[in-house]
Amino acid sequence: MPARRITITDIARESGASPTTVSLVLRDKPGIGAETRDRVLAAAQSLGYERKSPSSVRSDHEVTTVAILF
């Protein structure tokens, strides 16, 4: 049986940070203090979190419809 995937909620619970903060840290966004960032990353590592491969992550700006004109 495959292991359960680690979620942002799991990391938030382990690190004591909010899910929003965990998301910002994992996406390497600015505005998060170094201590909090380190705590979140340590929790993610201890839980065995692995990022999805870039090919499986859909960008917010990715085009999902193709039109063919004749």
mmCIF file of the N, C-alpha and C atoms, coordinates in Angstrom:
data_MODEL
# 
_entry.id   MODEL 
# 
loop_
_atom_site.group_PDB 
_atom_site.id 
_atom_site.type_symbol 
_atom_site.label_atom_id 
_atom_site.label_alt_id 
_atom_site.label_comp_id 
_atom_site.label_asym_id 
_atom_site.label_entity_id 
_atom_site.label_seq_id 
_atom_site.pdbx_PDB_ins_code 
_atom_site.Cartn_x 
_atom_site.Cartn_y 
_atom_site.Cartn_z 
_atom_site.occupancy 
_atom_site.B_iso_or_equiv 
_atom_site.pdbx_formal_charge 
_atom_site.auth_seq_id 
_atom_site.auth_comp_id 
_atom_site.auth_asym_id 
_atom_site.auth_atom_id 
_atom_site.pdbx_PDB_model_num 
ATOM 1   N N  . MET A 1 1  ? 0.848  -1.183 0.000   1.00 0.00 ? 1  MET A N  1 
ATOM 2   C CA . MET A 1 1  ? 0.000  0.000  0.000   1.00 0.00 ? 1  MET A CA 1 
ATOM 3   C C  . MET A 1 1  ? 0.892  1.244  0.000   1.00 0.00 ? 1  MET A C  1 
ATOM 4   N N  . PRO A 1 2  ? 0.656  2.194  -0.927  1.00 0.00 ? 2  PRO A N  1 
ATOM 5   C CA . PRO A 1 2  ? 1.499  3.395  -0.972  1.00 0.00 ? 2  PRO A CA 1 
ATOM 6   C C  . PRO A 1 2  ? 1.306  4.263  0.268   1.00 0.00 ? 2  PRO A C  1 
ATOM 7   N N  . ALA A 1 3  ? 2.366  4.960  0.611   1.00 0.00 ? 3  ALA A N  1 
ATOM 8   C CA . ALA A 1 3  ? 2.312  5.864  1.766   1.00 0.00 ? 3  ALA A CA 1 
ATOM 9   C C  . ALA A 1 3  ? 1.388  7.040  1.457   1.00 0.00 ? 3  ALA A C  1 
ATOM 10  N N  . ARG A 1 4  ? 0.747  7.552  2.484   1.00 0.00 ? 4  ARG A N  1 
ATOM 11  C CA . ARG A 1 4  ? -0.133 8.710  2.325   1.00 0.00 ? 4  ARG A CA 1 
ATOM 12  C C  . ARG A 1 4  ? 0.700  9.929  1.962   1.00 0.00 ? 4  ARG A C  1 
ATOM 13  N N  . ARG A 1 5  ? 0.201  10.726 1.035   1.00 0.00 ? 5  ARG A N  1 
ATOM 14  C CA . ARG A 1 5  ? 0.909  11.933 0.610   1.00 0.00 ? 5  ARG A CA 1 
ATOM 15  C C  . ARG A 1 5  ? 0.879  12.972 1.729   1.00 0.00 ? 5  ARG A C  1 
ATOM 16  N N  . ILE A 1 6  ? 1.995  13.645 1.947   1.00 0.00 ? 6  ILE A N  1 
ATOM 17  C CA . ILE A 1 6  ? 2.098  14.696 2.959   1.00 0.00 ? 6  ILE A CA 1 
ATOM 18  C C  . ILE A 1 6  ? 1.416  15.946 2.421   1.00 0.00 ? 6  ILE A C  1 
ATOM 19  N N  . THR A 1 7  ? 0.567  16.572 3.244   1.00 0.00 ? 7  THR A N  1 
ATOM 20  C CA . THR A 1 7  ? -0.169 17.758 2.808   1.00 0.00 ? 7  THR A CA 1 
ATOM 21  C C  . THR A 1 7  ? 0.349  19.010 3.514   1.00 0.00 ? 7  THR A C  1 
ATOM 22  N N  . ILE A 1 8  ? -0.064 20.150 3.002   1.00 0.00 ? 8  ILE A N  1 
ATOM 23  C CA . ILE A 1 8  ? 0.270  21.430 3.638   1.00 0.00 ? 8  ILE A CA 1 
ATOM 24  C C  . ILE A 1 8  ? -0.275 21.462 5.061   1.00 0.00 ? 8  ILE A C  1 
ATOM 25  N N  . THR A 1 9  ? -1.457 20.887 5.260   1.00 0.00 ? 9  THR A N  1 
ATOM 26  C CA . THR A 1 9  ? -2.048 20.840 6.601   1.00 0.00 ? 9  THR A CA 1 
ATOM 27  C C  . THR A 1 9  ? -1.175 20.032 7.553   1.00 0.00 ? 9  THR A C  1 
ATOM 28  N N  . ASP A 1 10 ? -0.608 18.928 7.082   1.00 0.00 ? 10 ASP A N  1 
ATOM 29  C CA . ASP A 1 10 ? 0.295  18.125 7.914   1.00 0.00 ? 10 ASP A CA 1 
ATOM 30  C C  . ASP A 1 10 ? 1.507  18.947 8.336   1.00 0.00 ? 10 ASP A C  1 
ATOM 31  N N  . ILE A 1 11 ? 2.084  19.657 7.387   1.00 0.00 ? 11 ILE A N  1 
ATOM 32  C CA . ILE A 1 11 ? 3.273  20.466 7.674   1.00 0.00 ? 11 ILE A CA 1 
ATOM 33  C C  . ILE A 1 11 ? 2.913  21.610 8.612   1.00 0.00 ? 11 ILE A C  1 
ATOM 34  N N  . ALA A 1 12 ? 1.755  22.222 8.402   1.00 0.00 ? 12 ALA A N  1 
ATOM 35  C CA . ALA A 1 12 ? 1.306  23.317 9.273   1.00 0.00 ? 12 ALA A CA 1 
ATOM 36  C C  . ALA A 1 12 ? 1.152  22.822 10.707  1.00 0.00 ? 12 ALA A C  1 
ATOM 37  N N  . ARG A 1 13 ? 0.518  21.680 10.866  1.00 0.00 ? 13 ARG A N  1 
ATOM 38  C CA . ARG A 1 13 ? 0.319  21.110 12.201  1.00 0.00 ? 13 ARG A CA 1 
ATOM 39  C C  . ARG A 1 13 ? 1.666  20.830 12.879  1.00 0.00 ? 13 ARG A C  1 
ATOM 40  N N  . GLU A 1 14 ? 2.586  20.250 12.139  1.00 0.00 ? 14 GLU A N  1 
ATOM 41  C CA . GLU A 1 14 ? 3.905  19.884 12.683  1.00 0.00 ? 14 GLU A CA 1 
ATOM 42  C C  . GLU A 1 14 ? 4.749  21.108 13.029  1.00 0.00 ? 14 GLU A C  1 
ATOM 43  N N  . SER A 1 15 ? 4.646  22.158 12.207  1.00 0.00 ? 15 SER A N  1 
ATOM 44  C CA . SER A 1 15 ? 5.504  23.333 12.389  1.00 0.00 ? 15 SER A CA 1 
ATOM 45  C C  . SER A 1 15 ? 4.887  24.407 13.272  1.00 0.00 ? 15 SER A C  1 
ATOM 46  N N  . GLY A 1 16 ? 3.567  24.333 13.488  1.00 0.00 ? 16 GLY A N  1 
ATOM 47  C CA . GLY A 1 16 ? 2.893  25.369 14.258  1.00 0.00 ? 16 GLY A CA 1 
ATOM 48  C C  . GLY A 1 16 ? 2.594  26.619 13.446  1.00 0.00 ? 16 GLY A C  1 
ATOM 49  N N  . ALA A 1 17 ? 2.730  26.522 12.138  1.00 0.00 ? 17 ALA A N  1 
ATOM 50  C CA . ALA A 1 17 ? 2.440  27.651 11.243  1.00 0.00 ? 17 ALA A CA 1 
ATOM 51  C C  . ALA A 1 17 ? 1.076  27.430 10.598  1.00 0.00 ? 17 ALA A C  1 
ATOM 52  N N  . SER A 1 18 ? 0.541  28.464 9.984   1.00 0.00 ? 18 SER A N  1 
ATOM 53  C CA . SER A 1 18 ? -0.742 28.326 9.286   1.00 0.00 ? 18 SER A CA 1 
ATOM 54  C C  . SER A 1 18 ? -0.510 27.653 7.928   1.00 0.00 ? 18 SER A C  1 
ATOM 55  N N  . PRO A 1 19 ? -1.540 27.028 7.376   1.00 0.00 ? 19 PRO A N  1 
ATOM 56  C CA . PRO A 1 19 ? -1.405 26.457 6.029   1.00 0.00 ? 19 PRO A CA 1 
ATOM 57  C C  . PRO A 1 19 ? -1.000 27.502 4.987   1.00 0.00 ? 19 PRO A C  1 
ATOM 58  N N  . THR A 1 20 ? -1.477 28.721 5.139   1.00 0.00 ? 20 THR A N  1 
ATOM 59  C CA . THR A 1 20 ? -1.095 29.789 4.207   1.00 0.00 ? 20 THR A CA 1 
ATOM 60  C C  . THR A 1 20 ? 0.400  30.059 4.281   1.00 0.00 ? 20 THR A C  1 
ATOM 61  N N  . THR A 1 21 ? 0.930  30.134 5.500   1.00 0.00 ? 21 THR A N  1 
ATOM 62  C CA . THR A 1 21 ? 2.368  30.366 5.679   1.00 0.00 ? 21 THR A CA 1 
ATOM 63  C C  . THR A 1 21 ? 3.167  29.219 5.080   1.00 0.00 ? 21 THR A C  1 
ATOM 64  N N  . VAL A 1 22 ? 2.727  27.990 5.315   1.00 0.00 ? 22 VAL A N  1 
ATOM 65  C CA . VAL A 1 22 ? 3.419  26.825 4.752   1.00 0.00 ? 22 VAL A CA 1 
ATOM 66  C C  . VAL A 1 22 ? 3.436  26.918 3.229   1.00 0.00 ? 22 VAL A C  1 
ATOM 67  N N  . SER A 1 23 ? 2.314  27.260 2.636   1.00 0.00 ? 23 SER A N  1 
ATOM 68  C CA . SER A 1 23 ? 2.239  27.397 1.185   1.00 0.00 ? 23 SER A CA 1 
ATOM 69  C C  . SER A 1 23 ? 3.218  28.444 0.676   1.00 0.00 ? 23 SER A C  1 
ATOM 70  N N  . LEU A 1 24 ? 3.273  29.582 1.346   1.00 0.00 ? 24 LEU A N  1 
ATOM 71  C CA . LEU A 1 24 ? 4.196  30.647 0.934   1.00 0.00 ? 24 LEU A CA 1 
ATOM 72  C C  . LEU A 1 24 ? 5.648  30.192 1.037   1.00 0.00 ? 24 LEU A C  1 
ATOM 73  N N  . VAL A 1 25 ? 5.973  29.493 2.112   1.00 0.00 ? 25 VAL A N  1 
ATOM 74  C CA . VAL A 1 25 ? 7.350  29.005 2.290   1.00 0.00 ? 25 VAL A CA 1 
ATOM 75  C C  . VAL A 1 25 ? 7.696  27.996 1.200   1.00 0.00 ? 25 VAL A C  1 
ATOM 76  N N  . LEU A 1 26 ? 6.810  27.043 0.958   1.00 0.00 ? 26 LEU A N  1 
ATOM 77  C CA . LEU A 1 26 ? 7.098  26.001 -0.026  1.00 0.00 ? 26 LEU A CA 1 
ATOM 78  C C  . LEU A 1 26 ? 7.204  26.550 -1.445  1.00 0.00 ? 26 LEU A C  1 
ATOM 79  N N  . ARG A 1 27 ? 6.556  27.687 -1.705  1.00 0.00 ? 27 ARG A N  1 
ATOM 80  C CA . ARG A 1 27 ? 6.655  28.330 -3.018  1.00 0.00 ? 27 ARG A CA 1 
ATOM 81  C C  . ARG A 1 27 ? 7.739  29.394 -3.037  1.00 0.00 ? 27 ARG A C  1 
ATOM 82  N N  . ASP A 1 28 ? 8.511  29.490 -1.949  1.00 0.00 ? 28 ASP A N  1 
ATOM 83  C CA . ASP A 1 28 ? 9.643  30.411 -1.829  1.00 0.00 ? 28 ASP A CA 1 
ATOM 84  C C  . ASP A 1 28 ? 9.236  31.867 -2.054  1.00 0.00 ? 28 ASP A C  1 
ATOM 85  N N  . LYS A 1 29 ? 8.093  32.244 -1.491  1.00 0.00 ? 29 LYS A N  1 
ATOM 86  C CA . LYS A 1 29 ? 7.605  33.620 -1.599  1.00 0.00 ? 29 LYS A CA 1 
ATOM 87  C C  . LYS A 1 29 ? 8.218  34.476 -0.489  1.00 0.00 ? 29 LYS A C  1 
ATOM 88  N N  . PRO A 1 30 ? 8.366  35.768 -0.721  1.00 0.00 ? 30 PRO A N  1 
ATOM 89  C CA . PRO A 1 30 ? 8.935  36.664 0.295   1.00 0.00 ? 30 PRO A CA 1 
ATOM 90  C C  . PRO A 1 30 ? 7.922  36.981 1.393   1.00 0.00 ? 30 PRO A C  1 
ATOM 91  N N  . GLY A 1 31 ? 8.417  37.591 2.464   1.00 0.00 ? 31 GLY A N  1 
ATOM 92  C CA . GLY A 1 31 ? 7.544  38.071 3.529   1.00 0.00 ? 31 GLY A CA 1 
ATOM 93  C C  . GLY A 1 31 ? 7.406  37.138 4.711   1.00 0.00 ? 31 GLY A C  1 
ATOM 94  N N  . ILE A 1 32 ? 8.141  36.049 4.717   1.00 0.00 ? 32 ILE A N  1 
ATOM 95  C CA . ILE A 1 32 ? 8.104  35.107 5.837   1.00 0.00 ? 32 ILE A CA 1 
ATOM 96  C C  . ILE A 1 32 ? 9.441  35.197 6.558   1.00 0.00 ? 32 ILE A C  1 
ATOM 97  N N  . GLY A 1 33 ? 9.394  35.341 7.876   1.00 0.00 ? 33 GLY A N  1 
ATOM 98  C CA . GLY A 1 33 ? 10.615 35.458 8.672   1.00 0.00 ? 33 GLY A CA 1 
ATOM 99  C C  . GLY A 1 33 ? 11.489 34.222 8.565   1.00 0.00 ? 33 GLY A C  1 
ATOM 100 N N  . ALA A 1 34 ? 12.783 34.418 8.737   1.00 0.00 ? 34 ALA A N  1 
ATOM 101 C CA . ALA A 1 34 ? 13.750 33.327 8.596   1.00 0.00 ? 34 ALA A CA 1 
ATOM 102 C C  . ALA A 1 34 ? 13.479 32.198 9.588   1.00 0.00 ? 34 ALA A C  1 
ATOM 103 N N  . GLU A 1 35 ? 13.137 32.541 10.817  1.00 0.00 ? 35 GLU A N  1 
ATOM 104 C CA . GLU A 1 35 ? 12.885 31.510 11.834  1.00 0.00 ? 35 GLU A CA 1 
ATOM 105 C C  . GLU A 1 35 ? 11.668 30.659 11.453  1.00 0.00 ? 35 GLU A C  1 
ATOM 106 N N  . THR A 1 36 ? 10.615 31.320 11.011  1.00 0.00 ? 36 THR A N  1 
ATOM 107 C CA . THR A 1 36 ? 9.404  30.598 10.597  1.00 0.00 ? 36 THR A CA 1 
ATOM 108 C C  . THR A 1 36 ? 9.690  29.743 9.374   1.00 0.00 ? 36 THR A C  1 
ATOM 109 N N  . ARG A 1 37 ? 10.395 30.318 8.394   1.00 0.00 ? 37 ARG A N  1 
ATOM 110 C CA . ARG A 1 37 ? 10.750 29.579 7.177   1.00 0.00 ? 37 ARG A CA 1 
ATOM 111 C C  . ARG A 1 37 ? 11.546 28.323 7.532   1.00 0.00 ? 37 ARG A C  1 
ATOM 112 N N  . ASP A 1 38 ? 12.539 28.474 8.413   1.00 0.00 ? 38 ASP A N  1 
ATOM 113 C CA . ASP A 1 38 ? 13.363 27.328 8.817   1.00 0.00 ? 38 ASP A CA 1 
ATOM 114 C C  . ASP A 1 38 ? 12.525 26.264 9.524   1.00 0.00 ? 38 ASP A C  1 
ATOM 115 N N  . ARG A 1 39 ? 11.593 26.700 10.373  1.00 0.00 ? 39 ARG A N  1 
ATOM 116 C CA . ARG A 1 39 ? 10.739 25.767 11.117  1.00 0.00 ? 39 ARG A CA 1 
ATOM 117 C C  . ARG A 1 39 ? 9.833  24.984 10.156  1.00 0.00 ? 39 ARG A C  1 
ATOM 118 N N  . VAL A 1 40 ? 9.268  25.674 9.182   1.00 0.00 ? 40 VAL A N  1 
ATOM 119 C CA . VAL A 1 40 ? 8.391  25.020 8.201   1.00 0.00 ? 40 VAL A CA 1 
ATOM 120 C C  . VAL A 1 40 ? 9.186  24.038 7.341   1.00 0.00 ? 40 VAL A C  1 
ATOM 121 N N  . LEU A 1 41 ? 10.345 24.458 6.865   1.00 0.00 ? 41 LEU A N  1 
ATOM 122 C CA . LEU A 1 41 ? 11.162 23.576 6.027   1.00 0.00 ? 41 LEU A CA 1 
ATOM 123 C C  . LEU A 1 41 ? 11.652 22.356 6.800   1.00 0.00 ? 41 LEU A C  1 
ATOM 124 N N  . ALA A 1 42 ? 11.991 22.548 8.076   1.00 0.00 ? 42 ALA A N  1 
ATOM 125 C CA . ALA A 1 42 ? 12.416 21.425 8.917   1.00 0.00 ? 42 ALA A CA 1 
ATOM 126 C C  . ALA A 1 42 ? 11.263 20.439 9.111   1.00 0.00 ? 42 ALA A C  1 
ATOM 127 N N  . ALA A 1 43 ? 10.060 20.959 9.336   1.00 0.00 ? 43 ALA A N  1 
ATOM 128 C CA . ALA A 1 43 ? 8.888  20.093 9.499   1.00 0.00 ? 43 ALA A CA 1 
ATOM 129 C C  . ALA A 1 43 ? 8.609  19.329 8.208   1.00 0.00 ? 43 ALA A C  1 
ATOM 130 N N  . ALA A 1 44 ? 8.696  20.016 7.080   1.00 0.00 ? 44 ALA A N  1 
ATOM 131 C CA . ALA A 1 44 ? 8.456  19.369 5.787   1.00 0.00 ? 44 ALA A CA 1 
ATOM 132 C C  . ALA A 1 44 ? 9.454  18.236 5.563   1.00 0.00 ? 44 ALA A C  1 
ATOM 133 N N  . GLN A 1 45 ? 10.694 18.495 5.880   1.00 0.00 ? 45 GLN A N  1 
ATOM 134 C CA . GLN A 1 45 ? 11.731 17.478 5.695   1.00 0.00 ? 45 GLN A CA 1 
ATOM 135 C C  . GLN A 1 45 ? 11.516 16.302 6.640   1.00 0.00 ? 45 GLN A C  1 
ATOM 136 N N  . SER A 1 46 ? 11.196 16.576 7.894   1.00 0.00 ? 46 SER A N  1 
ATOM 137 C CA . SER A 1 46 ? 11.019 15.489 8.866   1.00 0.00 ? 46 SER A CA 1 
ATOM 138 C C  . SER A 1 46 ? 9.814  14.610 8.524   1.00 0.00 ? 46 SER A C  1 
ATOM 139 N N  . LEU A 1 47 ? 8.814  15.191 7.868   1.00 0.00 ? 47 LEU A N  1 
ATOM 140 C CA . LEU A 1 47 ? 7.635  14.419 7.458   1.00 0.00 ? 47 LEU A CA 1 
ATOM 141 C C  . LEU A 1 47 ? 7.849  13.679 6.137   1.00 0.00 ? 47 LEU A C  1 
ATOM 142 N N  . GLY A 1 48 ? 8.932  14.009 5.438   1.00 0.00 ? 48 GLY A N  1 
ATOM 143 C CA . GLY A 1 48 ? 9.220  13.366 4.162   1.00 0.00 ? 48 GLY A CA 1 
ATOM 144 C C  . GLY A 1 48 ? 8.503  13.998 2.984   1.00 0.00 ? 48 GLY A C  1 
ATOM 145 N N  . TYR A 1 49 ? 8.181  15.290 3.104   1.00 0.00 ? 49 TYR A N  1 
ATOM 146 C CA . TYR A 1 49 ? 7.491  16.002 2.027   1.00 0.00 ? 49 TYR A CA 1 
ATOM 147 C C  . TYR A 1 49 ? 8.369  16.058 0.787   1.00 0.00 ? 49 TYR A C  1 
ATOM 148 N N  . GLU A 1 50 ? 7.761  15.782 -0.364  1.00 0.00 ? 50 GLU A N  1 
ATOM 149 C CA . GLU A 1 50 ? 8.447  15.910 -1.651  1.00 0.00 ? 50 GLU A CA 1 
ATOM 150 C C  . GLU A 1 50 ? 7.575  16.746 -2.567  1.00 0.00 ? 50 GLU A C  1 
ATOM 151 N N  . ARG A 1 51 ? 8.188  17.723 -3.214  1.00 0.00 ? 51 ARG A N  1 
ATOM 152 C CA . ARG A 1 51 ? 7.447  18.560 -4.167  1.00 0.00 ? 51 ARG A CA 1 
ATOM 153 C C  . ARG A 1 51 ? 7.027  17.726 -5.355  1.00 0.00 ? 51 ARG A C  1 
ATOM 154 N N  . LYS A 1 52 ? 5.896  18.082 -5.922  1.00 0.00 ? 52 LYS A N  1 
ATOM 155 C CA . LYS A 1 52 ? 5.480  17.448 -7.166  1.00 0.00 ? 52 LYS A CA 1 
ATOM 156 C C  . LYS A 1 52 ? 6.444  17.885 -8.256  1.00 0.00 ? 52 LYS A C  1 
ATOM 157 N N  . SER A 1 53 ? 6.607  17.043 -9.265  1.00 0.00 ? 53 SER A N  1 
ATOM 158 C CA . SER A 1 53 ? 7.470  17.431 -10.374 1.00 0.00 ? 53 SER A CA 1 
ATOM 159 C C  . SER A 1 53 ? 6.819  18.593 -11.115 1.00 0.00 ? 53 SER A C  1 
ATOM 160 N N  . PRO A 1 54 ? 7.623  19.490 -11.674 1.00 0.00 ? 54 PRO A N  1 
ATOM 161 C CA . PRO A 1 54 ? 7.057  20.661 -12.359 1.00 0.00 ? 54 PRO A CA 1 
ATOM 162 C C  . PRO A 1 54 ? 6.049  20.303 -13.448 1.00 0.00 ? 54 PRO A C  1 
ATOM 163 N N  . SER A 1 55 ? 6.218  19.159 -14.088 1.00 0.00 ? 55 SER A N  1 
ATOM 164 C CA . SER A 1 55 ? 5.290  18.787 -15.156 1.00 0.00 ? 55 SER A CA 1 
ATOM 165 C C  . SER A 1 55 ? 3.903  18.439 -14.627 1.00 0.00 ? 55 SER A C  1 
ATOM 166 N N  . SER A 1 56 ? 3.796  18.102 -13.329 1.00 0.00 ? 56 SER A N  1 
ATOM 167 C CA . SER A 1 56 ? 2.486  17.743 -12.783 1.00 0.00 ? 56 SER A CA 1 
ATOM 168 C C  . SER A 1 56 ? 1.812  18.901 -12.066 1.00 0.00 ? 56 SER A C  1 
ATOM 169 N N  . VAL A 1 57 ? 2.484  20.040 -11.993 1.00 0.00 ? 57 VAL A N  1 
ATOM 170 C CA . VAL A 1 57 ? 1.923  21.207 -11.317 1.00 0.00 ? 57 VAL A CA 1 
ATOM 171 C C  . VAL A 1 57 ? 1.413  22.179 -12.372 1.00 0.00 ? 57 VAL A C  1 
ATOM 172 N N  . ARG A 1 58 ? 0.119  22.484 -12.319 1.00 0.00 ? 58 ARG A N  1 
ATOM 173 C CA . ARG A 1 58 ? -0.474 23.386 -13.308 1.00 0.00 ? 58 ARG A CA 1 
ATOM 174 C C  . ARG A 1 58 ? -0.298 24.824 -12.856 1.00 0.00 ? 58 ARG A C  1 
ATOM 175 N N  . SER A 1 59 ? 0.282  25.629 -13.711 1.00 0.00 ? 59 SER A N  1 
ATOM 176 C CA . SER A 1 59 ? 0.451  27.053 -13.441 1.00 0.00 ? 59 SER A CA 1 
ATOM 177 C C  . SER A 1 59 ? -0.899 27.746 -13.497 1.00 0.00 ? 59 SER A C  1 
ATOM 178 N N  . ASP A 1 60 ? -1.063 28.799 -12.703 1.00 0.00 ? 60 ASP A N  1 
ATOM 179 C CA . ASP A 1 60 ? -2.299 29.576 -12.751 1.00 0.00 ? 60 ASP A CA 1 
ATOM 180 C C  . ASP A 1 60 ? -2.500 30.229 -14.111 1.00 0.00 ? 60 ASP A C  1 
ATOM 181 N N  . HIS A 1 61 ? -1.420 30.368 -14.862 1.00 0.00 ? 61 HIS A N  1 
ATOM 182 C CA . HIS A 1 61 ? -1.488 31.052 -16.149 1.00 0.00 ? 61 HIS A CA 1 
ATOM 183 C C  . HIS A 1 61 ? -1.396 30.077 -17.319 1.00 0.00 ? 61 HIS A C  1 
ATOM 184 N N  . GLU A 1 62 ? -1.435 28.808 -17.032 1.00 0.00 ? 62 GLU A N  1 
ATOM 185 C CA . GLU A 1 62 ? -1.310 27.806 -18.079 1.00 0.00 ? 62 GLU A CA 1 
ATOM 186 C C  . GLU A 1 62 ? -2.583 27.764 -18.922 1.00 0.00 ? 62 GLU A C  1 
ATOM 187 N N  . VAL A 1 63 ? -2.396 27.682 -20.208 1.00 0.00 ? 63 VAL A N  1 
ATOM 188 C CA . VAL A 1 63 ? -3.532 27.589 -21.120 1.00 0.00 ? 63 VAL A CA 1 
ATOM 189 C C  . VAL A 1 63 ? -4.013 26.145 -21.128 1.00 0.00 ? 63 VAL A C  1 
ATOM 190 N N  . THR A 1 64 ? -5.291 25.947 -20.897 1.00 0.00 ? 64 THR A N  1 
ATOM 191 C CA . THR A 1 64 ? -5.833 24.591 -20.868 1.00 0.00 ? 64 THR A CA 1 
ATOM 192 C C  . THR A 1 64 ? -6.769 24.308 -22.036 1.00 0.00 ? 64 THR A C  1 
ATOM 193 N N  . THR A 1 65 ? -6.955 25.272 -22.927 1.00 0.00 ? 65 THR A N  1 
ATOM 194 C CA . THR A 1 65 ? -7.824 25.106 -24.085 1.00 0.00 ? 65 THR A CA 1 
ATOM 195 C C  . THR A 1 65 ? -7.047 25.471 -25.341 1.00 0.00 ? 65 THR A C  1 
ATOM 196 N N  . VAL A 1 66 ? -7.219 24.673 -26.362 1.00 0.00 ? 66 VAL A N  1 
ATOM 197 C CA . VAL A 1 66 ? -6.557 24.938 -27.635 1.00 0.00 ? 66 VAL A CA 1 
ATOM 198 C C  . VAL A 1 66 ? -7.643 25.100 -28.693 1.00 0.00 ? 66 VAL A C  1 
ATOM 199 N N  . ALA A 1 67 ? -7.534 26.133 -29.492 1.00 0.00 ? 67 ALA A N  1 
ATOM 200 C CA . ALA A 1 67 ? -8.487 26.360 -30.583 1.00 0.00 ? 67 ALA A CA 1 
ATOM 201 C C  . ALA A 1 67 ? -7.777 26.110 -31.904 1.00 0.00 ? 67 ALA A C  1 
ATOM 202 N N  . ILE A 1 68 ? -8.458 25.437 -32.798 1.00 0.00 ? 68 ILE A N  1 
ATOM 203 C CA . ILE A 1 68 ? -7.908 25.189 -34.128 1.00 0.00 ? 68 ILE A CA 1 
ATOM 204 C C  . ILE A 1 68 ? -8.791 25.928 -35.118 1.00 0.00 ? 68 ILE A C  1 
ATOM 205 N N  . LEU A 1 69 ? -8.178 26.824 -35.874 1.00 0.00 ? 69 LEU A N  1 
ATOM 206 C CA . LEU A 1 69 ? -8.916 27.634 -36.843 1.00 0.00 ? 69 LEU A CA 1 
ATOM 207 C C  . LEU A 1 69 ? -8.576 27.178 -38.251 1.00 0.00 ? 69 LEU A C  1 
ATOM 208 N N  . PHE A 1 70 ? -9.591 27.098 -39.115 1.00 0.00 ? 70 PHE A N  1 
ATOM 209 C CA . PHE A 1 70 ? -9.377 26.695 -40.508 1.00 0.00 ? 70 PHE A CA 1 
ATOM 210 C C  . PHE A 1 70 ? -9.585 27.857 -41.421 1.00 0.00 ? 70 PHE A C  1 
# 
